[in-house]
């Protein structure tokens, strides 16, 4: 289990480094038309169309969307860590086999 905790330390160090959006990330997002702020803006514009007397509906929709996004983010985070750790373990095994 010592190997597991060491891999966790390595993952956490890389996670911080990889969280920074670089030029390549920005190019990819532009190329694939990925714009979270633009999508959020369009969503907010649509929600503004809900009549004032249905304000509770707007609040409910916003809460449900936020919960849904949080669920997707948690799931994505879990799988990213799982795949990264699997890759590290595979790399260690391969290195041992090549010795």
C-alpha positions in Angstrom: 0.0 0.0 0.0 3.0 2.3 0.3 3.1 2.4 -3.5 -0.5 3.4 -3.6 0.1 6.4 -1.3 3.2 7.4 -3.3 1.1 7.3 -6.5 -1.5 9.4 -4.8 1.1 12.0 -4.0 2.3 12.0 -7.6 -1.2 12.3 -8.9 -2.1 15.2 -6.6 1.1 17.1 -7.7 0.3 16.6 -11.4 -3.3 17.4 -10.9 -2.5 21.0 -9.8 -0.1 21.4 -12.7 -2.5 20.0 -15.3 -5.4 22.2 -14.0 -3.8 25.3 -15.5 -5.3 26.1 -19.0 -2.4 26.6 -21.4 -2.2 27.8 -25.0 -2.8 24.2 -26.4 -5.9 23.9 -24.2 -7.2 27.2 -25.4 -6.6 26.3 -29.0 -8.4 23.0 -28.6 -11.4 24.7 -27.0 -11.6 27.4 -29.7 -11.2 24.7 -32.4 -14.0 22.7 -31.0 -16.2 25.7 -30.1 -16.1 25.0 -26.4 -17.0 28.1 -24.4 -18.5 27.6 -20.9 -19.1 31.3 -20.4 -20.9 31.6 -23.8 -23.1 28.6 -22.9 -23.8 30.0 -19.5 -24.7 33.4 -21.0 -27.2 31.7 -23.4 -28.7 29.7 -20.5 -29.2 32.8 -18.4 -30.8 34.6 -21.4 -33.3 31.8 -21.7 -34.0 31.7 -18.0 -34.7 35.4 -18.1 -37.6 34.7 -20.4 -39.5 32.8 -17.6 -42.2 35.1 -16.3 -41.7 36.8 -13.0 -44.7 34.9 -11.4 -42.8 31.7 -12.1 -39.6 32.8 -10.3 -39.7 29.6 -8.3 -39.5 27.6 -11.5 -36.4 29.5 -12.6 -34.7 29.0 -9.2 -35.6 25.3 -9.3 -34.2 24.9 -12.9 -31.0 26.7 -11.9 -30.6 24.5 -8.8 -31.2 21.3 -10.8 -28.7 22.4 -13.4 -26.0 23.3 -10.8 -26.6 19.9 -9.1 -26.3 18.1 -12.5 -23.1 20.0 -13.4 -21.6 19.2 -10.0 -22.4 15.5 -10.5 -20.7 15.5 -13.9 -17.7 17.3 -12.5 -17.4 14.7 -9.6 -17.8 11.8 -12.0 -15.2 13.3 -14.4 -12.7 13.9 -11.5 -13.1 10.3 -10.3 -12.5 8.8 -13.7 -9.6 11.1 -14.5 -7.9 10.0 -11.3 -8.7 6.3 -11.9 -7.2 6.4 -15.4 -4.2 8.4 -14.4 -3.4 6.0 -11.5 -3.9 3.0 -13.9 -1.5 4.6 -16.3 1.1 5.2 -13.5 0.8 1.6 -12.4 1.1 0.3 -15.9 4.2 2.5 -16.4 5.8 1.1 -13.2 5.0 -2.5 -14.2 6.5 -1.9 -17.7 9.6 -0.4 -16.2 10.0 -3.4 -13.9 9.6 -5.8 -16.9 12.2 -3.9 -18.9 14.9 -4.3 -16.2 
